[in-house]
């Protein structure tokens, strides 16, 4: 059966869908490089609360986007929502760079967050629903690969656009090109991939599993035949229909919080929130402060940020190889345990005022550990563990929880860093990682190599 899979078609539709992840990664991280310049332009360089709001407002938009996607993806389908996210990404990219006052800047960033919230849940869900079981983990991980490529693209664009700063300078002058124009082009550059995403997403099919849910079986069967031939289509259609006999409820929010779904939604929420509160994402959003505390000036900081992006991409390729071979549960345990140890050491280095390249190595080690484990595997698990009839709303709830975790993490980091110091903050994240390791060891079930319907049957039986 696997030999009959139309690999070119699968890779095309998965890569197009995953472009939502690329824009998610770019939009999420571009603000880190633009941060010192727009803060000076808007006069908030000495206002921690406004700095935190500027960094976290997009994540608030993610919450709205996640729930929007959940409620409308089951009603109107996966594809229309992907088209919607492409349009909003394009509009947000232009508006963010075009404004001259702080309030419209926040509104534009909020719009970008809505697009991220829609794409972050829909892209992995769509890919999981169209991918063959043997390669589903790898296909869903392509979404994480595009996220980290978007992150790296934003870091490189920021480095190329920003004019070099004099050595030792920590605050850019307000009349510099970077503060007047450079940060605008950092945001505008996102418009190019957003336009490409919009054009290509018009040519991908609707999710066949959603089509079956809506009774459009002939069209769904045709898509499965295009993916893997007649026997593959027959097998997939039979499995979906058998699974649908176990319950006829449409995806409703109230359904998730009753048996037999309650344990699944709790597991999904924990997985989602842990991916954020493991702490790695503050490195991308607050790289300036982290490297400044390690003894680096502004120019060196931008170069070090690119190093972290390259590390992220390289080790995401490791995840593509490992996720369907090593398995989801083992990778989650490796990630949580590895970050526990790295953050413990990183906190000790901050405590004893260690600076220089060792700190860069530790930061890159944390990113590498995250990139080949928790980053991609979280999205794979969230796309796999829920039954077809509630997958849309369940993904929405978990994505909402993930962005709630991201919002609180991003907003709280300056406060924690100021109150407990860098060492105390990373020791806190270390403790969270240890708790995650213990939880996943006891609660997580391996899902590699199984059809979505087999996973549904196994998890609901428990």
FENZIRA-V506603 format. One record per residue. D_FIRST is the distance of its C-alpha to the first C-alpha in Angstrom with 2 decimals. Layout:
BEGIN
<<D_FIRST> <D_FIRST>>
END
This chain:
BEGIN
<<0.00> <3.81> <5.43> <5.38> <6.91> <10.58> <12.17> <15.63> <15.60> <14.43> <17.05> <19.58> <19.61> <19.47> <22.23> <24.32> <24.22> <25.04> <28.15> <29.69> <29.43> <31.17> <34.00> <34.14> <34.68> <37.21> <39.19> <39.29> <40.66> <42.71> <45.49> <45.94> <47.14> <49.14> <50.72> <53.94> <54.68> <54.17> <55.95> <58.96> <58.80> <58.74> <61.25> <59.18> <59.09> <61.40> <59.99> <57.29> <56.61> <56.01> <53.87> <51.71> <51.52> <50.47> <47.67> <46.45> <46.96> <43.55> <42.00> <43.99> <42.34> <38.94> <39.87> <40.63> <37.52> <35.26> <36.76> <36.82> <33.08> <32.49> <34.69> <33.70> <29.94> <29.44> <31.98> <31.27> <27.73> <26.37> <26.88> <30.65> <31.41> <29.74> <31.97> <34.93> <34.43> <34.39> <37.69> <39.31> <38.34> <40.00> <43.13> <43.52> <43.29> <46.14> <48.31> <48.19> <49.64> <52.10> <54.09> <57.48> <58.03> <56.24> <55.52> <53.51> <51.66> <50.63> <49.57> <47.39> <45.77> <45.22> <43.36> <41.12> <40.42> <39.36> <36.78> <35.53> <35.35> <33.24> <30.82> <30.55> <29.11> <27.19> <25.28> <23.41> <22.95> <21.48> <19.07> <17.94> <17.45> <15.18> <13.12> <9.74> <11.12> <10.50> <12.49> <14.64> <17.67> <17.71> <17.35> <20.12> <22.12> <22.26> <24.61> <26.81> <26.74> <28.08> <30.64> <31.98> <31.96> <34.01> <36.27> <36.79> <37.41> <40.04> <41.67> <41.86> <43.12> <45.73> <46.85> <47.13> <48.92> <51.38> <54.53> <55.40> <57.63> <60.68> <60.20> <61.12> <60.84> <59.12> <60.00> <59.64> <62.70> <62.30> <63.47> <60.82> <58.18> <55.47> <57.10> <57.96> <54.96> <52.41> <50.77> <50.40> <48.34> <46.10> <45.07> <45.14> <42.62> <39.91> <40.40> <38.60> <35.09> <35.72> <36.32> <33.17> <31.10> <32.78> <32.00> <28.29> <27.49> <28.68> <25.62> <22.78> <21.49> <22.51> <20.35> <18.32> <19.16> <22.79> <22.64> <21.55> <24.42> <26.74> <25.71> <24.22> <21.11> <20.82> <20.80> <18.30> <15.89> <16.53> <15.71> <12.31> <11.68> <13.05> <10.79> <7.29> <8.45> <9.98> <7.71> <6.64> <10.40> <11.56> <10.15> <11.62> <14.74> <15.35> <15.25> <17.57> <19.90> <20.19> <21.11> <23.58> <25.43> <26.71> <28.87> <29.85> <31.73> <31.16> <31.21> <34.89> <36.56> <38.51> <35.42> <34.32> <37.57> <37.40> <35.48> <32.61> <31.92> <35.01> <33.78> <30.60> <32.67> <35.11> <32.42> <31.02> <34.58> <35.41> <32.36> <33.25> <36.97> <36.57> <34.59> <37.80> <40.49> <39.24> <41.46> <39.56> <39.64> <43.44> <43.25> <41.82> <44.18> <47.25> <46.82> <50.33> <52.00> <49.93> <50.71> <54.28> <54.87> <53.60> <56.28> <54.63> <56.21> <54.58> <53.67> <52.10> <50.26> <48.35> <47.25> <46.18> <44.09> <42.12> <41.62> <40.11> <37.75> <36.59> <36.03> <33.99> <31.63> <31.31> <30.42> <27.96> <25.91> <26.22> <24.76> <21.66> <21.10> <22.25> <20.94> <17.41> <19.03> <22.47> <21.73> <23.59> <26.48> <27.50> <27.61> <29.75> <32.09> <32.36> <33.17> <35.76> <37.38> <37.52> <39.12> <41.59> <42.87> <42.94> <44.82> <47.23> <48.14> <48.20> <50.58> <52.80> <52.99> <54.14> <56.59> <58.17> <58.15> <55.86> <55.03> <53.57> <50.35> <49.52> <48.92> <46.54> <44.60> <44.38> <43.28> <40.59> <39.52> <39.18> <37.11> <34.84> <34.33> <33.61> <31.30> <28.85> <28.98> <30.60> <30.23> <26.45> <25.52> <27.83> <25.96> <22.55> <24.10> <25.94> <22.89> <21.02> <23.73> <24.90> <23.75> <22.65> <26.03> <28.11> <25.97> <28.06> <31.42> <30.40> <29.21> <32.51> <34.55> <32.93> <33.20> <36.78> <37.41> <35.96> <38.28> <41.14> <40.65> <40.53> <43.65> <45.64> <44.58> <45.55> <48.76> <49.87> <49.39> <52.70> <54.51> <53.09> <53.70> <57.27> <57.98> <56.39> <56.01> <52.86> <52.94> <53.15> <50.38> <47.88> <49.00> <48.23> <44.67> <44.43> <45.39> <42.80> <40.08> <41.32> <41.19> <37.60> <36.62> <38.20> <36.64> <33.03> <33.55> <34.56> <32.58> <29.18> <26.00> <22.97> <19.94> <17.50> <13.88> <14.47> <13.62> <16.79> <17.50> <17.37> <19.70> <21.88> <22.33> <23.17> <25.57> <27.33> <27.91> <29.88>>
END
